[in-house]
Amino acid sequence: QVQLVESGGGLVQPGGSLRLSCAASGNIFNINAMGWYRQGPGKQRDLVAAITSGGSTNYADSVKGRFTISRDNAKNTVYLQMNSLKPEDTAVYYCNADLLNSALWRGVYWGQGTQVTVSS
């Protein structure tokens, strides 16, 4: 019904930068918000950043000032620009979309996850 396709991720050195992309496709009437979550080894999945259709953003305290989330509404795509990366940022990053399939039906969808490893 709805698919989230992620790109980016990989291995970077501390202090480096990386940009993640996630494109939503399928039965989409309207997207309320899109965001990024991450889950480190043996840890809970936590919010990294989120953005509404109107451009309002929300960030985890641990990434404020380093990460920037943006959205291209025409392409149903969300981006996460990650700068000044630290080893603590190492995790699987998941794209998330909160959307309406129609005027009546709401759904929450997840991408497959992409590994980000920060190591020297």
C-alpha positions as CSV (number, residue, x, y, z in Angstrom):
1,Q,0.0,0.0,0.0
2,V,2.7,2.4,1.0
3,Q,6.5,2.0,0.6
4,L,9.3,4.0,2.1
5,V,12.5,3.7,0.2
6,E,15.7,4.8,2.0
7,S,19.1,5.7,0.6
8,G,22.3,6.8,2.2
9,G,24.0,5.4,5.2
10,G,27.3,3.7,5.5
11,L,30.6,4.1,7.3
12,V,32.0,7.5,8.1
13,Q,34.8,8.9,10.3
14,P,34.1,10.9,13.4
15,G,33.5,14.5,12.5
16,G,32.3,13.6,9.0
17,S,28.9,14.1,7.4
18,L,26.2,12.0,5.8
19,R,22.8,12.6,4.3
20,L,20.0,10.1,4.4
21,S,17.0,10.2,2.1
22,C,13.6,8.6,2.3
23,A,10.9,8.7,-0.5
24,A,7.3,7.6,0.2
25,S,5.2,6.2,-2.6
26,G,1.9,4.3,-3.0
27,N,-1.6,5.1,-1.7
28,I,-1.0,8.5,-0.2
29,F,-3.7,11.1,0.3
30,N,-1.8,13.4,2.5
31,I,1.3,13.2,4.7
32,N,1.0,14.6,8.2
33,A,4.6,14.2,9.2
34,M,7.8,12.3,8.3
35,G,10.8,11.6,10.5
36,W,13.8,9.6,11.4
37,Y,14.3,7.2,14.3
38,R,17.4,5.2,15.3
39,Q,18.2,2.1,17.3
40,G,21.6,1.2,18.6
41,P,22.7,-2.3,19.5
42,G,20.5,-3.6,22.3
43,K,18.8,-0.2,22.7
44,Q,15.3,1.2,22.2
45,R,14.2,2.8,19.0
46,D,14.2,6.6,19.6
47,L,13.2,9.7,17.7
48,V,16.0,11.5,16.0
49,A,14.1,14.2,14.1
50,A,10.6,14.9,12.7
51,I,9.1,17.4,10.3
52,T,5.4,18.2,9.6
53,S,4.0,19.1,6.2
54,G,4.1,22.8,7.3
55,G,7.8,22.6,8.0
56,S,7.7,22.5,11.8
57,T,10.7,20.4,13.2
58,N,11.5,18.5,16.3
59,Y,14.9,17.1,17.3
60,A,16.3,14.9,20.0
61,D,18.6,16.8,22.3
62,S,21.6,14.6,21.4
63,V,21.5,15.8,17.8
64,K,20.5,19.4,18.1
65,G,22.9,21.7,16.3
66,R,24.4,18.8,14.3
67,F,21.5,17.2,12.4
68,T,19.0,19.0,10.1
69,I,15.8,17.4,8.8
70,S,14.1,18.7,5.7
71,R,11.2,17.7,3.4
72,D,10.3,18.0,-0.3
73,N,6.5,17.8,-0.2
74,A,6.3,17.5,-4.0
75,K,8.4,14.4,-4.0
76,N,7.1,13.0,-0.7
77,T,10.7,12.8,0.4
78,V,12.4,13.5,3.7
79,Y,16.1,14.1,4.3
80,L,18.4,14.0,7.3
81,Q,21.7,15.9,7.0
82,M,24.0,14.7,9.6
83,N,27.1,16.7,10.4
84,S,29.8,16.4,13.1
85,L,29.1,12.8,13.5
86,K,30.1,11.0,16.6
87,P,30.6,7.3,17.4
88,E,27.5,7.5,19.6
89,D,25.5,8.2,16.5
90,T,26.2,4.7,15.3
91,A,22.8,3.0,14.9
92,V,20.2,1.7,12.4
93,Y,18.2,4.6,11.2
94,Y,14.6,4.2,10.3
95,C,12.4,6.4,8.2
96,N,8.9,7.0,9.4
97,A,5.7,8.5,7.8
98,D,2.4,9.4,9.4
99,L,-0.1,9.8,6.6
100,L,-3.6,9.6,5.4
101,N,-4.5,6.9,2.8
102,S,-7.8,8.7,2.3
103,A,-9.9,11.4,4.0
104,L,-10.9,8.7,6.6
105,W,-7.9,6.3,7.0
106,R,-4.6,7.1,8.8
107,G,-1.6,4.9,8.7
108,V,2.0,4.9,10.1
109,Y,4.7,3.4,8.0
110,W,8.4,2.5,8.4
111,G,11.3,2.1,6.1
112,Q,13.6,-1.0,6.2
113,G,16.3,0.8,8.1
114,T,19.8,1.8,7.1
115,Q,23.0,1.3,9.0
116,V,25.1,4.3,10.0
117,T,28.5,3.5,11.5
118,V,30.8,6.3,12.8
119,S,34.3,4.9,13.4
120,S,37.9,5.8,12.8
